[in-house]
Amino acid sequence: RKFPGYGKLSGKSLDELRAGERVAVADGKEDPLDFVLWKSAKDSEPDEAKWPSAYGSGRPGWHIECSAMGCEMLGESFDIHGGGADLPFPHHENEIAQSEGVFGKPLAQVWMHNGFVTRDNEKMSKSLKNFTRVLDLDDPMAFKFLCYQTNYRKQMEFTTESYDGAKKGLSRLRNLAGAAPEDEDFSPEELWQPLFNDLNVAEFLAGVMTFGQTPEATKDFFAHVDSVLALDIFK
């Protein structure tokens, strides 16, 4: 409650959050919404899962782990923070509160939250055993091509049919690149604009497929495209 703007990322107000409380308030909390920075160790936990500290033996809370890793690897403030659609609250709100509370600067300039990959309209997960490993696919790049057909914020249903369709689409793109002339690179500037519109890769890729069928599309052009999409076009 002392951190101004808590809830702004997820669009939640403190009053709404208080109204939605469903758990008992732990003893010692100054506010029911306060989250854990350090978890006390349990006797049943292995030694490698706990560390000594001024607060006793234990381990960092989930949220502080991510702030610590981000600060260590990317600095006190960085450009883009990603994550799943289920993470804006409470995880990312808590990351923001603790990181910006310490450093006094924005944690990230841009937040991007992706939709889930689903099977039979259920999120793929190890617990449900409804997942397919990318390494088990005959062309992992085709799966990437499939992902490009859906905006990153939206749910994507994975089926055998959609994957087979992506393999055919990627094969067409590779054939176009293989048959392209070696002339000097040229591509219309507007072709790249969808990438600046909330990373609309599907529209960009559709433009590439259309322009790729014209004589102006050169191997340099496809190499430039592949430097962005990383699809091993010239495989």
C-alpha positions in Angstrom: 0.0 0.0 0.0 3.0 2.3 0.4 4.0 1.7 -3.2 2.2 4.2 -5.5 0.6 2.6 -8.5 0.4 -0.9 -7.2 -2.0 -2.7 -9.6 -1.5 -0.4 -12.6 0.0 -3.2 -14.8 -3.0 -5.5 -14.3 -5.5 -2.7 -14.1 -6.5 -3.6 -10.6 -7.1 -1.2 -7.7 -6.3 -1.9 -4.1 -10.0 -1.6 -3.2 -10.9 -4.3 -5.8 -8.1 -6.6 -4.5 -9.2 -6.2 -0.9 -12.8 -7.0 -1.9 -11.6 -10.2 -3.6 -9.7 -11.6 -0.6 -10.3 -15.3 -0.1 -7.5 -16.4 2.2 -6.9 -15.9 5.9 -4.4 -13.1 6.8 -1.1 -14.4 8.1 -0.1 -13.3 11.5 2.3 -10.4 11.4 1.1 -8.9 8.1 0.6 -5.2 8.1 -1.8 -5.5 5.1 -3.6 -8.6 3.8 -2.1 -7.9 0.3 1.5 -7.9 1.5 3.5 -10.7 -0.2 6.3 -12.9 1.0 10.0 -11.8 0.4 11.5 -14.6 2.5 10.0 -18.0 3.3 11.0 -19.7 6.6 12.4 -23.2 6.1 10.5 -26.3 7.1 12.1 -29.2 8.9 11.0 -31.5 6.1 12.8 -29.5 3.4 16.3 -30.6 2.2 19.3 -28.6 3.1 19.9 -27.5 -0.5 16.5 -25.7 -0.5 17.3 -23.3 2.4 20.0 -20.8 3.3 20.9 -18.9 6.5 19.9 -15.3 6.8 19.3 -12.5 9.2 15.6 -13.7 9.2 16.5 -17.3 10.0 16.9 -20.3 7.7 14.8 -20.2 4.6 14.7 -19.2 0.9 13.6 -16.3 -1.2 9.9 -15.9 -2.1 8.9 -16.5 -5.7 8.6 -12.8 -6.7 12.0 -11.7 -5.3 13.7 -14.5 -7.1 12.7 -13.0 -10.5 13.6 -9.4 -9.4 17.1 -10.7 -8.3 17.6 -12.6 -11.6 16.5 -9.7 -13.7 18.7 -7.2 -11.9 21.7 -9.6 -12.0 21.4 -10.4 -15.7 19.8 -7.2 -17.2 20.3 -4.4 -14.8 18.1 -2.3 -12.5 15.9 -1.2 -15.5 15.6 -2.9 -18.9 13.6 -2.7 -22.1 11.2 -5.7 -22.4 9.8 -8.0 -19.7 7.8 -11.0 -21.0 5.6 -13.6 -19.4 2.5 -15.6 -19.6 -1.0 -14.2 -19.6 -1.6 -15.5 -16.1 1.3 -13.5 -14.6 0.4 -9.7 -14.5 -1.2 -10.2 -11.1 0.2 -10.9 -8.6 3.6 -11.9 -9.9 4.6 -9.0 -12.1 2.8 -6.5 -9.9 4.9 -7.7 -7.0 8.1 -7.7 -9.1 7.4 -4.1 -10.0 6.7 -3.0 -6.4 9.8 -4.6 -4.9 12.2 -3.7 -7.7 11.1 -0.1 -8.2 10.8 0.3 -4.5 14.5 -0.5 -4.2 15.9 1.2 -7.3 13.4 4.1 -7.8 13.2 3.6 -11.6 10.9 1.6 -14.0 11.7 -2.1 -13.9 10.8 -2.5 -17.6 9.8 -0.1 -20.4 7.5 -2.6 -22.1 5.5 -5.5 -20.7 4.5 -8.3 -23.1 2.2 -11.2 -22.0 1.7 -14.2 -24.2 -1.3 -16.4 -24.6 -1.1 -20.1 -24.0 -0.5 -23.0 -26.4 -3.5 -25.3 -25.9 -4.6 -28.7 -26.9 -8.3 -29.5 -26.9 -8.8 -26.0 -25.5 -6.7 -26.8 -22.4 -3.4 -25.2 -21.6 -0.5 -27.6 -22.4 1.1 -28.6 -19.1 3.2 -31.4 -17.6 0.6 -32.0 -14.9 -2.1 -32.8 -17.5 0.3 -34.8 -19.7 -1.2 -33.2 -22.8 2.0 -31.7 -24.2 4.2 -32.4 -27.2 7.9 -31.6 -27.0 9.3 -29.4 -29.7 12.3 -31.7 -29.9 10.0 -34.6 -30.8 8.6 -32.8 -33.9 10.2 -33.6 -37.3 10.7 -29.8 -38.0 10.7 -27.6 -34.9 10.9 -24.6 -37.3 7.4 -25.5 -38.5 6.1 -25.1 -35.0 7.7 -21.6 -34.9 6.0 -20.9 -38.2 2.7 -22.0 -36.7 3.2 -19.7 -33.7 3.7 -16.8 -36.1 0.1 -17.3 -37.4 -1.4 -16.2 -34.0 -0.8 -12.9 -32.2 1.5 -13.5 -29.2 -1.2 -12.3 -26.8 -3.8 -14.8 -28.0 -4.4 -18.5 -27.2 -3.1 -20.9 -29.9 -4.6 -24.3 -30.3 -2.1 -27.0 -31.4 -3.4 -29.8 -33.6 -1.8 -32.3 -35.9 -3.7 -30.5 -38.8 -2.4 -27.1 -37.9 1.1 -28.3 -37.5 0.9 -30.1 -40.9 -0.4 -26.9 -42.5 2.5 -25.0 -41.0 5.0 -27.5 -42.5 3.5 -26.9 -45.9 3.6 -23.1 -45.4 7.2 -23.2 -44.4 8.1 -25.4 -47.3 6.5 -22.9 -49.7 8.6 -20.1 -48.1 11.8 -22.1 -48.4 11.0 -22.9 -52.0 10.5 -19.2 -52.8 13.8 -18.4 -51.1 15.6 -21.1 -53.0 14.4 -20.0 -56.3 15.0 -16.2 -55.7 17.6 -14.4 -57.8 20.9 -13.2 -56.4 20.2 -9.5 -57.4 20.7 -6.6 -55.1 18.2 -6.6 -52.2 15.0 -4.6 -52.4 11.8 -4.7 -50.4 8.9 -2.2 -49.9 9.3 -0.3 -46.6 5.6 -0.8 -45.8 6.2 -4.6 -45.8 7.9 -4.3 -42.4 5.4 -2.0 -40.8 3.2 -4.7 -39.2 6.1 -5.6 -36.9 5.8 -2.2 -35.4 2.0 -2.7 -34.7 2.1 -4.9 -31.6 4.5 -7.3 -33.3 2.0 -8.4 -35.9 4.2 -11.2 -37.3 1.2 -13.0 -39.1 0.5 -9.9 -41.3 4.3 -9.4 -41.9 4.7 -13.1 -42.9 1.7 -12.9 -45.2 3.3 -9.9 -46.9 6.6 -11.8 -47.2 4.8 -14.7 -48.9 3.1 -12.3 -51.4 6.2 -10.2 -52.1 8.3 -13.4 -52.3 6.5 -14.4 -55.4 7.6 -11.3 -57.3 10.9 -10.9 -59.3 12.0 -8.2 -56.9 12.3 -10.7 -54.1 16.0 -11.7 -53.9 18.0 -14.1 -51.8 19.3 -11.1 -49.8 15.7 -10.2 -49.1 14.9 -13.6 -47.7 18.1 -13.6 -45.7 17.0 -10.3 -44.2 13.6 -11.8 -43.4 15.2 -14.9 -41.8 17.4 -12.6 -39.6 14.1 -11.4 -38.1 12.0 -14.6 -38.1 14.8 -17.2 -37.6 13.1 -20.0 -39.5 16.1 -21.5 -41.2 14.6 -20.5 -44.6 17.6 -21.7 -46.5 17.7 -25.1 -44.9 
